[in-house]
């Protein structure tokens, strides 16, 4: 069954088991409404593949992004610089849709590791041998061999490729092979997994990823581990894959979170080029205070940029909000206008009351400005920027970079 974002479809009651209904309601990726003789499923902002007991649910995005481009945006959100050879990667968009891109990316990065040669290190092993190499496991020798010396239980360190970096890749390749339906991709994942060591249980590698530390010796594993996190459900950029924890039994991409991550990085990078930064200090955020003094969580845009030019007496702020909506074809909603005006009132200088809304535009870059005036004059301005999703993130970010430069220029001239 195929559903586009925010669309609905009918499913006979016989096609959904009680376990399926429980999974759908737990994941919250699809709305479920029970009718007289069927269930109505409504897609939300999660796209990808969800395997149920009797049906395969394909959730398709509302913004058509080419597979070779989406992987660039995923890499960018992961903090990677996408420099992948198009001929080598050849990202397919098959029956798995966008979800199939993640295993493809993982496969490509793991093959690069194999070409370079897997990192070898000393790994603790416990084994039984006839000669003593290492340290004798006295407890095991006494309880299992009753003191006999024909077989020795020993503890030793072996120089091999069984380090945690390779275990993570092996586990992720195995898990990805179980998700995809493309026979060719499944075969490639399975055969490549044979070249990596694997843990006894796939969830065992999640603590390894949580404690991951990188140095010059293993930094080249980071791209592969970024995709491994997504396949294993242990994180990723704002939980793009399996967003509600391990065991979703499908490949799910939360595209609104992806867009937010992309815009945040774009805004922070652009601000850094003109001396600004992402304002993360909680003292700089809008908060709501109740009558009895209890504070609520801060009221934050997706990226709050701060600029303090040399010689300036105060810091200037620019709120940037990511909206996974097509604001090139429709007006900014009333709720979003009120939200942005609150950011303007709380963060910006009355002399330059500006906020940015950044949305995806598959038709090409676009921009327009909303100006709000009242009895006392200018209330605020909202610049609505559409970024071209047909190109790479660096090129697409140019309108946002220019808007940030234009905002800073009059400040620097003061």
N, C-alpha and C positions, 0 to 999 in steps of 0.2 A: 504494500500500500504506500502511495506517495502523497506527501502533504507539503505545500509551500508554507513558509512562515506566516502565521496568523490566519491560515485557512483551516477549514474543518472538513471532516469526512466521516462517513458512516461505516461502522463495523458491526457485523452480526454478533449477537451475544455469544454464539457458539464458538467464535474465533478467539475470544479472550477468556483465559482461565482466571481463577481467583488469584493465582500467583502473578499473572500478567497485570491485573488491575492494581495489585499491591505495589508492584514495581513502578508502574506509571505514576501512581499517586505519591510514591516516595521520591522518585526522581524529580517530579514537578516540571519535567521538560515538555509534557503534553497534557493539556486539560482533558478531563474525562467527565462526560455528562451521560447519565443513564436515561434512556428513553424506553418506550414500551417494549419494542422488539429489537433494539439495537443500542450501541453506544456511539456517541458522537465525540470524536477526538479532535482537539483543536491544537495546532502547532503553535509554539511560542518562539522565542529567539534562539532556541537550540537547534542546530542542524546536524545531520549525520545519519548514522544507522543504528537502529535499535532492534535486536533480535528478540522476538517473543516466541511463545511456545508453538503457535500455529501460523503467525504472519511475520513478515519482515517489514518494519516500519522505516521508510526513507523520508527524512525531513530535509527539505531543500530550501536554500536561502532565497530571499526576495531580491537580493542584488546579485546579478550574474557576474561573477569574477572568474576569469580564466584560471585553470589549475596552476599554470606556470607562474601566474601572478600571486595567487593566494598563498602559495608556499613562500614567496618573498615576504608577504605581509606577516605570515606566521613567524618566519625567521626574525623579522624586525621586532615583533612583539616579544620574542624570546631573548632579545638583546644581542642577536647575531647580525653580522653584516653579510647579506646574501651575495656570495660571489661564486655561485654554483654554475658549472658548465652545463648549458642547456642540452647539449648532445648527450652528456653522461646521465643527466637526471631524467629527462623526458617524462615529466610527471603526468600520469594518466588520470582522466576523469571517467572512470568506468561505472559499474553498477553501484559501487560504494560511494560515489559522489565525492564530496570534499573530504569525507572521513578517510578515504583511501589515500589521501595525500600524506597523512602522518606516518603510516607504515612505510610509504615510499621514501619519505625523508629519512626515517630511521635506517632503512636498508642502505640508502646511499652513504650515509655517514659511517655506518659500520663497515661497509666495503672499503671506504677510504682508510679506516683504521687497519684493516687486514692488509691493504697494500703497503702501508707504512710499517707494519709489523706490530703485533700486540705487545703491550707493555708487560714485561716479566718482572716478578718481584719474589721475595722470600715469603712463602705461605706456610702457616703452621699446619702440620699434618699429623694424624695419629694412625699408625698402621702396624701390621704384624709381619715380622720378618725373622729370618733365621740368624741374622747377624745384627750386631748392635751398631746402628748408625744414628746418632743423636742421643737423647736421654731416655733411660728406661722409665716406663710408666709403672711405678711400683705398685700402685693400687690395682690397676688392671691385671698386672702379672700375678698378684697374690690372689685375687678373687676369681679370675677366669682360668688361669693355668695352674693354680694351687702351688706355685713355686717352681714348676717345671721350666726348663730352659730350652726345650725343643723349639718352642715358638715364643718370640719376644714381642711384647707390646711396647712400642717405643713412640716417643714424641720427637718430631724432627721438623726442620724447616726445609722445604723444597723450593728451588728456584724455578718457577713456572709461571704460566699466564693465568693463574686462578685468582688474581687480585680482584678487589671489589669493582674496579672500573670495568673489567671484562665480564664479571658476573652480571652486572646491571644490563649490559648490552645483550648477553645471551638470554636473560629472562625476558627482556622487552621484545626481542625478535620472536621468541616462542609465543608470547602472548599475542603479538600482532598477527602471526600466522593463523591463529585461531579466530581472528576477527574478520579477515578479508574474505571475499568470495571469488576474486579473480584467480583462476587456477595458476596462471603464470606467476603472479605476485606471491601467492601462497607458497609455491615451490621455491622461489628465490629466497623468501624469508626463512623457510625451513632449512634449506641447504646452507645458508649463511650462518644460521644458528648453530649448526654442527661444528663450526670453526671456533665457537666461543664456549667457555665453561659456563655451566648453568647451575643455579642453586636447586636444592631439593624442592622448595616451594617458591612460587613466584612472588607472593607478598613479602618474603624474607628480604628482598632487596630494597624495599621502601625505607627501612631504617638506614640502610647504607646511603641512599640518596639524601636522606635528611641530614646525615652527618658528613656529607661530601665536602672535601677540601681539595683545592686544586693548587698546583705549583707549576713550575716550568716543565716538570717531568710528565705531568698528566693533563696539562691544560688543553691539549688537542682532543681530549675526550668530551669536553663540555658540550659541543653541538649534538653529539650522539646522545648524551645523557639528557639534554633538553627534550628531545623527542621521546626518549625512554620514559621520562616522567609522565608525559601525556598518555602514552600507551598503557602504562601501569596504573594510572589513576592516582598518582602521588602528587599532583600539582600541575605545573605548567603555567604559562602566563595567565593569571587570574582564573585558574581552573578551567581552561578551555575544553579539555577533554575529560570525560567522566566527571562533570562538575560537582557531583554530590558524593564523591568518594569511590573507593575501589569496589568493584563488583557491579558496575552498571551493565556489564555484558553487552557492550556496544561501543561504537565510536561516535562521540558527540562533540561538536564544536559550538561553543557559546559565542556567537559572532558579535553580539553587542559588547561583551567583555573584551573580545579581540580588538574591536575598534577603539574602545577606551584605552587599552594598553598602547596601541599604536599612536594615538593622539597625544597621550601623556609623554611618550618618548620624543615624538616630534617637537612638542612644545618645549620640553626641557632642553633638547639639543639646540633648538633655535635661540632660546633665551641665553644659553651659555655663550653663544657667539657674540652677543652684544653686552656681555657683563651681567646678565641676569641669572636667576636660579629659581628652582622650584621651592616655594615657601612651605616648608614642612613643620615649622615651629607651631605647636598647638596654641600658643599665646596669640598667634596672628589670625586665628580662625573665628568666624561668627558662631556664637553659641546662644542658645535660648535658655533663659533663667525663669524658673517657676516661682510662684509666690513665696514658697518656703525655702528658696535658695538652692534647690536641687538643680544641678546642671545636666542638660541633655547632650547627646553627641554633637560635635561641631557640624555646622552647615557649610559644606565644602563643594567647590567646583571640582571637576576631574583633575585640573591642573591650575594651581594658583601661582603665577609668576611674579617675582618681586625684583625690582630694579632700584639700585641705590647708586646713581652716577656720582663720581667725585665732585665734591662741592655742593651737592644737593642737600637741603636741610631735612628732607624726609624721604621715605621709601615709597615708590609708586608700585601699585599692584595691577595686574591684568588677569582677570578670570578667563579661563579657557574651558569650555564644556564640550564633550564629545556626545553626539547624538546619532544613534544608528537609525536614521530616518532620512527619507528623500526630501529634504527641504529645498531642492532645486525646483520641484514641481508643485509643492504645496506650501502654504503659509506655516510659519512657526506657530505651534500650538499655544493656546492661552496659558496653559500650565508652564510651558517652557519659557514663555515671555516673563511671566511672574517670577520664575526661578532666577532667570538672568538679571532681572531688575533688582532682585534682592541682593545678588552678588555685587551689582554695581553700587547699590546704596551702602553696602557694608564694607567693601574693599577699595573702591576706586576713588581717585581724586575728583572732586566736583568740577574741576577745570577740564578734566578729560575722562568723562564717565563712559568707559568703553568695556564691553565684554565680547568674547568670540564664541561662536557656535560652529563646530566643525563636524561635517557629515560626509558620508561617502557619496560620490556621484559617478556612476559607471558611464555617463555620457561625456565626461570631460570636466575640467576645472570650472567652477562657477562661483559667483559671489554677489551678494546684495546686502544692503544695510537698512536696518530698521531704526528710525529715530523717534523718540518719545518726548513729547512736549506737553507741558501743563501750564496752569495760570502763572507759575513762577519761572517759566522758561524751560530750558533743556533739562529733561529728567535723566536720559541716558541714551546710548547708542549700542545696538547689537549688530556686529558684523557677522553675517552668515556665510561661511566658506564651505564650498564643496570640493573635495579632493578627488582627483582622478584615480580610480581604482584599476584602470587599464594599464597603468605604468608602475614602476618600482616605487617604494616608499620615499626614497630620497628625492626623486623627481617630483612626486606627488606633493611633497611637503613644502614646495617652493611658495605657494600662496600664503601658507601659514607663516613661514619664515619672514616673508615680505611684510605681512601685517604686523608682526612683532617688531620688526625694525622700524616701521612707520610709527608705531606707538612710542618707541624709545627715543626717536630722533628729536621731537620737541622737548622731551625731558632733558636730554643731554645738552641742548642748546641753552638751557636756563642758566 
